[in-house]
Amino acid sequence: MEQRYKAQTSTISKQYGPKVEAILSGLLLVASSAALLIANLV
């Protein structure tokens, strides 16, 4: 049962991994640009 679960999670991570990474990098980009804006305002 555990092996089937691992296979399922690996399939899910293969499908959604790139999307999740893209979303995370996008959030990081937004956060860093917001930090730069705040730093420039102060």
PDB file with SEQRES, HELIX, SHEET and CRYST1 records, atoms N, CA, C and O in Angstrom:
SEQRES   1 A   42  MET GLU GLN ARG TYR LYS ALA GLN THR SER THR ILE SER          
SEQRES   2 A   42  LYS GLN TYR GLY PRO LYS VAL GLU ALA ILE LEU SER GLY          
SEQRES   3 A   42  LEU LEU LEU VAL ALA SER SER ALA ALA LEU LEU ILE ALA          
SEQRES   4 A   42  ASN LEU VAL                                                  
HELIX    1 AA1 GLU A    2  LEU A   41  1                                  40    
CRYST1    1.000    1.000    1.000  90.00  90.00  90.00 P 1           1          
ATOM      1  N   MET A   1       0.842  -1.203   0.000  1.00  0.00           N  
ATOM      2  CA  MET A   1       0.000   0.000   0.000  1.00  0.00           C  
ATOM      3  C   MET A   1       0.881   1.259   0.000  1.00  0.00           C  
ATOM      4  O   MET A   1       0.596   2.237  -0.691  1.00  0.00           O  
ATOM      5  N   GLU A   2       1.945   1.205   0.784  1.00  0.00           N  
ATOM      6  CA  GLU A   2       2.808   2.378   0.870  1.00  0.00           C  
ATOM      7  C   GLU A   2       3.478   2.663  -0.476  1.00  0.00           C  
ATOM      8  O   GLU A   2       3.656   3.817  -0.866  1.00  0.00           O  
ATOM      9  N   GLN A   3       3.845   1.587  -1.173  1.00  0.00           N  
ATOM     10  CA  GLN A   3       4.508   1.760  -2.466  1.00  0.00           C  
ATOM     11  C   GLN A   3       3.558   2.405  -3.475  1.00  0.00           C  
ATOM     12  O   GLN A   3       3.964   3.259  -4.263  1.00  0.00           O  
ATOM     13  N   ARG A   4       2.287   1.989  -3.443  1.00  0.00           N  
ATOM     14  CA  ARG A   4       1.310   2.572  -4.350  1.00  0.00           C  
ATOM     15  C   ARG A   4       1.133   4.059  -4.039  1.00  0.00           C  
ATOM     16  O   ARG A   4       0.996   4.884  -4.942  1.00  0.00           O  
ATOM     17  N   TYR A   5       1.139   4.381  -2.753  1.00  0.00           N  
ATOM     18  CA  TYR A   5       1.003   5.784  -2.349  1.00  0.00           C  
ATOM     19  C   TYR A   5       2.183   6.599  -2.874  1.00  0.00           C  
ATOM     20  O   TYR A   5       2.011   7.705  -3.384  1.00  0.00           O  
ATOM     21  N   LYS A   6       3.385   6.033  -2.740  1.00  0.00           N  
ATOM     22  CA  LYS A   6       4.571   6.743  -3.223  1.00  0.00           C  
ATOM     23  C   LYS A   6       4.506   6.948  -4.727  1.00  0.00           C  
ATOM     24  O   LYS A   6       4.866   8.012  -5.230  1.00  0.00           O  
ATOM     25  N   ALA A   7       4.044   5.922  -5.449  1.00  0.00           N  
ATOM     26  CA  ALA A   7       3.931   6.041  -6.906  1.00  0.00           C  
ATOM     27  C   ALA A   7       2.933   7.136  -7.263  1.00  0.00           C  
ATOM     28  O   ALA A   7       3.152   7.908  -8.197  1.00  0.00           O  
ATOM     29  N   GLN A   8       1.833   7.197  -6.509  1.00  0.00           N  
ATOM     30  CA  GLN A   8       0.812   8.208  -6.783  1.00  0.00           C  
ATOM     31  C   GLN A   8       1.363   9.609  -6.524  1.00  0.00           C  
ATOM     32  O   GLN A   8       1.153  10.520  -7.325  1.00  0.00           O  
ATOM     33  N   THR A   9       2.065   9.779  -5.408  1.00  0.00           N  
ATOM     34  CA  THR A   9       2.598  11.102  -5.088  1.00  0.00           C  
ATOM     35  C   THR A   9       3.657  11.519  -6.098  1.00  0.00           C  
ATOM     36  O   THR A   9       3.742  12.694  -6.454  1.00  0.00           O  
ATOM     37  N   SER A  10       4.468  10.569  -6.565  1.00  0.00           N  
ATOM     38  CA  SER A  10       5.490  10.929  -7.552  1.00  0.00           C  
ATOM     39  C   SER A  10       4.830  11.348  -8.861  1.00  0.00           C  
ATOM     40  O   SER A  10       5.312  12.254  -9.542  1.00  0.00           O  
ATOM     41  N   THR A  11       3.732  10.694  -9.210  1.00  0.00           N  
ATOM     42  CA  THR A  11       3.008  11.083 -10.426  1.00  0.00           C  
ATOM     43  C   THR A  11       2.435  12.486 -10.262  1.00  0.00           C  
ATOM     44  O   THR A  11       2.499  13.302 -11.182  1.00  0.00           O  
ATOM     45  N   ILE A  12       1.881  12.757  -9.101  1.00  0.00           N  
ATOM     46  CA  ILE A  12       1.309  14.079  -8.840  1.00  0.00           C  
ATOM     47  C   ILE A  12       2.405  15.141  -8.885  1.00  0.00           C  
ATOM     48  O   ILE A  12       2.215  16.208  -9.467  1.00  0.00           O  
ATOM     49  N   SER A  13       3.549  14.849  -8.271  1.00  0.00           N  
ATOM     50  CA  SER A  13       4.632  15.828  -8.262  1.00  0.00           C  
ATOM     51  C   SER A  13       5.176  16.050  -9.665  1.00  0.00           C  
ATOM     52  O   SER A  13       5.614  17.152  -9.994  1.00  0.00           O  
ATOM     53  N   LYS A  14       5.150  15.005 -10.498  1.00  0.00           N  
ATOM     54  CA  LYS A  14       5.601  15.186 -11.885  1.00  0.00           C  
ATOM     55  C   LYS A  14       4.635  16.089 -12.636  1.00  0.00           C  
ATOM     56  O   LYS A  14       5.051  16.885 -13.478  1.00  0.00           O  
ATOM     57  N   GLN A  15       3.343  15.968 -12.332  1.00  0.00           N  
ATOM     58  CA  GLN A  15       2.346  16.784 -13.027  1.00  0.00           C  
ATOM     59  C   GLN A  15       2.356  18.224 -12.520  1.00  0.00           C  
ATOM     60  O   GLN A  15       2.299  19.169 -13.306  1.00  0.00           O  
ATOM     61  N   TYR A  16       2.428  18.378 -11.212  1.00  0.00           N  
ATOM     62  CA  TYR A  16       2.251  19.702 -10.629  1.00  0.00           C  
ATOM     63  C   TYR A  16       3.551  20.369 -10.206  1.00  0.00           C  
ATOM     64  O   TYR A  16       3.560  21.561  -9.900  1.00  0.00           O  
ATOM     65  N   GLY A  17       4.648  19.619 -10.183  1.00  0.00           N  
ATOM     66  CA  GLY A  17       5.931  20.176  -9.759  1.00  0.00           C  
ATOM     67  C   GLY A  17       6.298  21.462 -10.485  1.00  0.00           C  
ATOM     68  O   GLY A  17       6.537  22.484  -9.841  1.00  0.00           O  
ATOM     69  N   PRO A  18       6.346  21.433 -11.819  1.00  0.00           N  
ATOM     70  CA  PRO A  18       6.713  22.645 -12.567  1.00  0.00           C  
ATOM     71  C   PRO A  18       5.772  23.815 -12.296  1.00  0.00           C  
ATOM     72  O   PRO A  18       6.216  24.958 -12.184  1.00  0.00           O  
ATOM     73  N   LYS A  19       4.469  23.532 -12.190  1.00  0.00           N  
ATOM     74  CA  LYS A  19       3.505  24.606 -11.925  1.00  0.00           C  
ATOM     75  C   LYS A  19       3.765  25.219 -10.555  1.00  0.00           C  
ATOM     76  O   LYS A  19       3.778  26.440 -10.402  1.00  0.00           O  
ATOM     77  N   VAL A  20       3.971  24.355  -9.559  1.00  0.00           N  
ATOM     78  CA  VAL A  20       4.216  24.848  -8.200  1.00  0.00           C  
ATOM     79  C   VAL A  20       5.494  25.669  -8.169  1.00  0.00           C  
ATOM     80  O   VAL A  20       5.539  26.723  -7.535  1.00  0.00           O  
ATOM     81  N   GLU A  21       6.539  25.195  -8.852  1.00  0.00           N  
ATOM     82  CA  GLU A  21       7.798  25.941  -8.880  1.00  0.00           C  
ATOM     83  C   GLU A  21       7.611  27.291  -9.553  1.00  0.00           C  
ATOM     84  O   GLU A  21       8.176  28.291  -9.110  1.00  0.00           O  
ATOM     85  N   ALA A  22       6.826  27.324 -10.615  1.00  0.00           N  
ATOM     86  CA  ALA A  22       6.584  28.586 -11.318  1.00  0.00           C  
ATOM     87  C   ALA A  22       5.839  29.559 -10.416  1.00  0.00           C  
ATOM     88  O   ALA A  22       6.159  30.747 -10.375  1.00  0.00           O  
ATOM     89  N   ILE A  23       4.838  29.048  -9.690  1.00  0.00           N  
ATOM     90  CA  ILE A  23       4.065  29.903  -8.783  1.00  0.00           C  
ATOM     91  C   ILE A  23       4.963  30.442  -7.673  1.00  0.00           C  
ATOM     92  O   ILE A  23       4.905  31.625  -7.336  1.00  0.00           O  
ATOM     93  N   LEU A  24       5.806  29.554  -7.102  1.00  0.00           N  
ATOM     94  CA  LEU A  24       6.685  29.971  -6.018  1.00  0.00           C  
ATOM     95  C   LEU A  24       7.683  31.014  -6.495  1.00  0.00           C  
ATOM     96  O   LEU A  24       7.926  32.000  -5.799  1.00  0.00           O  
ATOM     97  N   SER A  25       8.262  30.813  -7.669  1.00  0.00           N  
ATOM     98  CA  SER A  25       9.232  31.780  -8.180  1.00  0.00           C  
ATOM     99  C   SER A  25       8.536  33.103  -8.483  1.00  0.00           C  
ATOM    100  O   SER A  25       9.118  34.172  -8.293  1.00  0.00           O  
ATOM    101  N   GLY A  26       7.297  33.034  -8.951  1.00  0.00           N  
ATOM    102  CA  GLY A  26       6.539  34.249  -9.198  1.00  0.00           C  
ATOM    103  C   GLY A  26       6.284  35.013  -7.907  1.00  0.00           C  
ATOM    104  O   GLY A  26       6.399  36.238  -7.864  1.00  0.00           O  
ATOM    105  N   LEU A  27       5.934  34.277  -6.856  1.00  0.00           N  
ATOM    106  CA  LEU A  27       5.698  34.912  -5.558  1.00  0.00           C  
ATOM    107  C   LEU A  27       6.979  35.547  -5.039  1.00  0.00           C  
ATOM    108  O   LEU A  27       6.956  36.655  -4.502  1.00  0.00           O  
ATOM    109  N   LEU A  28       8.103  34.840  -5.201  1.00  0.00           N  
ATOM    110  CA  LEU A  28       9.389  35.385  -4.764  1.00  0.00           C  
ATOM    111  C   LEU A  28       9.705  36.666  -5.526  1.00  0.00           C  
ATOM    112  O   LEU A  28      10.195  37.638  -4.951  1.00  0.00           O  
ATOM    113  N   LEU A  29       9.421  36.655  -6.819  1.00  0.00           N  
ATOM    114  CA  LEU A  29       9.674  37.832  -7.646  1.00  0.00           C  
ATOM    115  C   LEU A  29       8.848  39.010  -7.154  1.00  0.00           C  
ATOM    116  O   LEU A  29       9.363  40.119  -7.008  1.00  0.00           O  
ATOM    117  N   VAL A  30       7.571  38.771  -6.901  1.00  0.00           N  
ATOM    118  CA  VAL A  30       6.681  39.830  -6.418  1.00  0.00           C  
ATOM    119  C   VAL A  30       7.155  40.344  -5.063  1.00  0.00           C  
ATOM    120  O   VAL A  30       7.179  41.551  -4.820  1.00  0.00           O  
ATOM    121  N   ALA A  31       7.532  39.415  -4.183  1.00  0.00           N  
ATOM    122  CA  ALA A  31       7.973  39.809  -2.845  1.00  0.00           C  
ATOM    123  C   ALA A  31       9.242  40.646  -2.915  1.00  0.00           C  
ATOM    124  O   ALA A  31       9.361  41.649  -2.212  1.00  0.00           O  
ATOM    125  N   SER A  32      10.192  40.243  -3.756  1.00  0.00           N  
ATOM    126  CA  SER A  32      11.451  40.984  -3.840  1.00  0.00           C  
ATOM    127  C   SER A  32      11.236  42.359  -4.459  1.00  0.00           C  
ATOM    128  O   SER A  32      11.852  43.334  -4.027  1.00  0.00           O  
ATOM    129  N   SER A  33      10.370  42.451  -5.466  1.00  0.00           N  
ATOM    130  CA  SER A  33      10.113  43.755  -6.078  1.00  0.00           C  
ATOM    131  C   SER A  33       9.370  44.659  -5.102  1.00  0.00           C  
ATOM    132  O   SER A  33       9.605  45.867  -5.076  1.00  0.00           O  
ATOM    133  N   ALA A  34       8.476  44.087  -4.300  1.00  0.00           N  
ATOM    134  CA  ALA A  34       7.774  44.877  -3.289  1.00  0.00           C  
ATOM    135  C   ALA A  34       8.763  45.381  -2.245  1.00  0.00           C  
ATOM    136  O   ALA A  34       8.672  46.524  -1.797  1.00  0.00           O  
ATOM    137  N   ALA A  35       9.710  44.526  -1.859  1.00  0.00           N  
ATOM    138  CA  ALA A  35      10.723  44.930  -0.884  1.00  0.00           C  
ATOM    139  C   ALA A  35      11.572  46.064  -1.447  1.00  0.00           C  
ATOM    140  O   ALA A  35      11.910  47.004  -0.728  1.00  0.00           O  
ATOM    141  N   LEU A  36      11.916  45.979  -2.722  1.00  0.00           N  
ATOM    142  CA  LEU A  36      12.699  47.042  -3.357  1.00  0.00           C  
ATOM    143  C   LEU A  36      11.913  48.346  -3.378  1.00  0.00           C  
ATOM    144  O   LEU A  36      12.467  49.413  -3.114  1.00  0.00           O  
ATOM    145  N   LEU A  37      10.621  48.263  -3.692  1.00  0.00           N  
ATOM    146  CA  LEU A  37       9.776  49.458  -3.717  1.00  0.00           C  
ATOM    147  C   LEU A  37       9.738  50.112  -2.345  1.00  0.00           C  
ATOM    148  O   LEU A  37       9.892  51.327  -2.221  1.00  0.00           O  
ATOM    149  N   ILE A  38       9.532  49.297  -1.316  1.00  0.00           N  
ATOM    150  CA  ILE A  38       9.464  49.822   0.051  1.00  0.00           C  
ATOM    151  C   ILE A  38      10.800  50.450   0.443  1.00  0.00           C  
ATOM    152  O   ILE A  38      10.839  51.508   1.071  1.00  0.00           O  
ATOM    153  N   ALA A  39      11.897  49.782   0.061  1.00  0.00           N  
ATOM    154  CA  ALA A  39      13.225  50.303   0.390  1.00  0.00           C  
ATOM    155  C   ALA A  39      13.455  51.647  -0.300  1.00  0.00           C  
ATOM    156  O   ALA A  39      14.081  52.540   0.271  1.00  0.00           O  
ATOM    157  N   ASN A  40      12.954  51.790  -1.515  1.00  0.00           N  
ATOM    158  CA  ASN A  40      13.129  53.046  -2.242  1.00  0.00           C  
ATOM    159  C   ASN A  40      12.272  54.160  -1.651  1.00  0.00           C  
ATOM    160  O   ASN A  40      12.664  55.327  -1.667  1.00  0.00           O  
ATOM    161  N   LEU A  41      11.098  53.796  -1.130  1.00  0.00           N  
ATOM    162  CA  LEU A  41      10.209  54.801  -0.551  1.00  0.00           C  
ATOM    163  C   LEU A  41      10.771  55.335   0.757  1.00  0.00           C  
ATOM    164  O   LEU A  41      10.598  56.511   1.076  1.00  0.00           O  
ATOM    165  N   VAL A  42      11.443  54.476   1.515  1.00  0.00           N  
ATOM    166  CA  VAL A  42      11.969  54.885   2.823  1.00  0.00           C  
ATOM    167  C   VAL A  42      13.273  55.630   2.692  1.00  0.00           C  
ATOM    168  O   VAL A  42      13.850  56.045   3.697  1.00  0.00           O  
TER     169      VAL A  42                                                      
END                                                                             
